[in-house]
Each structure stands twice: as C-alpha cells, then as structure tokens.
Amino acid sequence: MTAARHLPIADTVYTLMIDSTFTPSSKGLIVQQGDTVNFQNYSGSDITIQFQPNPPGESVSANIGISTGNTSGFIAPNYNAAANYYIYVGSTEKSGPFAIQVGTGPMYVQIVSTVAGITTNPSPVAMPAGGYLEMISNDYNYNVGNWSPVDPFSPALTSVGVGAGNNSPHQENTTNAVVDYTYKLTAATPGATTGSGGGTVKVKNT
C-alpha cells in the first residue's frame, strides 16, 4: 500500500487595493509568516508605502514604491512582527496609519516621561481588529486608564511596568467596535513625574 503524499501548504496571497482616496481595501491586516502581501495602486498617482519602525520589534518590510496602475508587495518575514504604515505621494503624507501584523506581532507603544508630560510613541497607533499591542516603559511604572469608549483589550490593559520583560501583549477584543480608543497615563512609581499623558489606539478593519 502506497503511503499518502504530504503536500506542502501554500502560503496565502493578500491583495490590498489602494483607491483614489489613498485608502487600502483592508486598513488592518493579520498575515502569517511567508504569506505574500501585494498593494495594487489605483490611486491615480505614484505612491510609496512607508513602514514605520516598531522597536523593539523587527521590521515587517522595507518601504515600497508603486507607480500608478501597478502592483508591488512583500513576503512576510519568518518571525512575528507588526508595523504601522503611511501612504505618501512624493514627500506628502496622503493617508494612514494603517497596520499589518505578522503572526502575533505585537505592535509596541513606548512610554516616557518628559518635562512636557508623559508621551507615547507612536500615537496614534493603528492595529488590526483582533491584533496584539504591548506598551513598554524604560523609566517608570504607569497606570493606564480612562479608556474611551471602553478598554478594547482582553485582558484589560491597566498598567505598564518598567522594561519589556514586565509587560505582555494584549489582544484587541473583536467584539468591540472598529473605532478609535483613547486612554490616559499617570505614573505609578513613587517620586516619579506628577504629569500625565495619553494616546489613541486606532483599531482597523481586516
């Protein structure tokens, strides 16, 4: 009896169409390692897909230039990663941020206290519905609260510890609306800054 052959599983190809408003057909995308992501440029202009750094995570893709009417893309790396990207015409930002997550990501938000208050980077940050986000501090412990309209994460995102090892990715609860969520930050470490800050998490449709 001949043994059954094990056929390789084909990687998935995702095609994002960029329309005349410079909006991709999926504003937040979750792919797996080895999948292909193509951008079809129907904007009427030559564009550049500019991927933003996501420290301490690794990159998802280099920037991609696409002339109008053409298609170009990338193969998802063989590691978990995430990135926000913007669409540019020349040096002019036309739209964004949009998000692509590879595997479980996550997207990172860096928190730091300055004389002007507590800052977050990036803010706003985009993430796919059902994606993962992790906040990281390198100076103080922080409380996260005053979510509006609700805390979109499960488990709830209520605090940030110093150092990446004291935090974990939180998954967006897909039962929530695909909208913007704002939050406030205050320092929890005794003797730390008395200022406050906040940011915005933009949950994008997949």
Residue pairs with C-beta under 8 A, 6 or more apart in sequence:
11 32
11 34
11 35
11 36
11 75
12 31
12 32
12 35
12 36
13 35
13 36
13 38
14 26
14 29
14 31
14 35
14 36
14 37
14 38
15 25
15 38
15 39
15 40
15 71
16 24
16 25
16 26
16 29
16 37
16 38
16 39
16 40
17 24
17 25
17 40
17 42
18 24
18 25
18 39
18 40
18 41
18 42
18 43
18 47
18 66
18 87
19 25
19 42
19 43
20 42
20 43
20 44
21 43
21 95
22 43
22 47
22 87
22 89
22 94
22 95
23 95
24 39
24 87
24 98
26 204
26 205
26 206
27 98
27 99
27 126
27 204
27 205
28 98
28 99
28 100
28 101
28 126
28 127
28 128
28 129
28 131
28 203
28 204
28 205
28 206
29 37
29 99
29 100
29 101
29 128
29 206
30 100
30 101
30 128
30 130
30 131
30 206
31 37
31 76
31 100
31 101
31 102
32 76
32 102
32 103
33 76
33 77
33 78
33 79
33 80
33 102
33 103
34 75
34 76
34 78
35 75
35 76
35 102
36 73
36 74
36 75
36 76
37 61
37 73
37 74
37 75
37 76
37 100
38 71
38 72
38 73
39 49
39 64
39 66
39 71
39 72
39 73
40 70
40 71
41 47
41 66
41 67
41 68
41 69
41 70
41 71
41 72
42 68
42 69
43 68
43 87
43 89
43 94
44 68
45 68
45 89
46 65
46 66
46 67
46 68
46 89
47 65
47 66
47 68
47 87
47 88
47 89
47 94
48 63
48 64
48 65
48 66
48 87
48 88
48 89
49 61
49 63
49 64
49 65
49 66
49 85
49 86
49 87
50 63
50 85
50 86
50 87
50 88
51 59
51 60
51 61
51 62
51 63
51 83
51 84
51 85
52 83
52 84
52 85
52 86
52 97
52 122
53 59
53 83
54 60
54 81
54 82
54 83
54 84
54 107
54 108
55 108
55 110
56 108
56 136
56 164
57 81
57 82
57 105
57 106
57 107
57 108
58 77
58 79
58 81
59 77
59 81
59 83
60 74
60 76
60 77
60 81
60 82
60 83
60 100
60 102
61 74
61 77
61 83
61 100
62 74
64 72
64 73
64 74
65 72
66 72
76 102
77 102
79 102
79 103
80 102
80 103
80 104
80 105
80 106
81 101
81 102
81 103
81 105
82 99
82 100
82 101
82 102
82 105
82 106
82 107
82 108
82 127
82 131
82 132
83 99
83 100
83 107
84 96
84 97
84 98
84 99
84 107
84 122
84 125
84 126
85 96
85 97
85 98
85 99
85 100
86 93
86 94
86 95
86 96
86 97
86 98
87 93
87 94
87 95
87 96
87 98
88 94
96 126
97 122
97 124
97 125
97 126
97 202
98 126
98 204
99 107
99 126
99 127
99 128
99 131
99 204
100 128
101 107
101 127
101 128
101 131
101 132
104 132
104 169
105 127
105 131
105 132
105 133
105 169
106 131
106 132
106 133
106 134
106 169
107 125
107 126
107 127
107 131
107 132
107 133
107 134
108 133
108 134
108 135
108 136
109 120
109 121
109 122
109 123
109 125
109 133
109 134
109 135
109 136
109 199
110 120
110 121
110 135
110 136
110 137
110 138
111 118
111 119
111 120
111 135
111 136
111 137
111 142
111 160
111 185
111 197
112 118
112 119
112 121
112 137
112 138
112 139
113 119
113 139
113 140
113 187
113 192
113 193
113 195
116 195
117 193
117 195
117 196
117 197
118 142
118 185
118 186
118 187
118 193
118 195
118 196
118 197
118 198
119 197
120 135
120 185
120 197
120 198
120 199
123 198
123 199
123 200
124 180
124 199
124 200
124 201
124 202
125 133
125 199
125 200
125 201
125 202
126 202
126 203
126 204
127 133
127 172
127 201
127 202
127 203
127 204
128 172
128 203
128 204
128 206
129 172
129 174
129 178
129 203
129 204
129 205
129 206
130 171
130 172
130 174
130 206
131 171
131 172
132 169
132 170
132 171
132 172
133 153
133 157
133 169
133 170
133 172
133 201
134 164
134 167
134 168
134 169
134 170
135 142
135 144
135 157
135 160
135 167
136 160
136 163
136 164
136 167
137 160
137 161
137 162
137 163
137 167
138 162
138 163
139 162
139 192
140 162
140 187
140 188
140 189
140 192
140 193
141 159
141 160
141 161
141 162
141 187
141 188
141 189
141 192
142 159
142 160
142 185
142 186
142 187
142 188
143 158
143 159
143 185
143 186
143 187
143 188
144 157
144 158
144 159
144 160
144 183
144 184
144 185
145 158
145 183
145 184
145 186
146 182
146 183
146 184
146 198
147 181
147 182
147 183
148 181
148 182
148 183
149 177
149 179
149 181
150 176
150 181
151 157
151 158
151 181
151 183
152 172
152 173
152 176
152 181
152 201
152 203
153 170
153 171
153 172
153 173
154 170
154 171
154 172
154 173
155 170
156 170
157 170
157 183
159 188
160 167
160 185
161 167
162 189
172 203
176 203
177 203
178 203
178 204
178 205
179 203
180 200
180 201
180 202
180 203
181 200
181 201
181 202
181 203
182 198
182 199
182 200
182 201
183 198
183 199
183 200
183 201
184 196
184 197
184 198
185 196
185 197
185 198
185 199
186 196
187 193
187 194
187 195
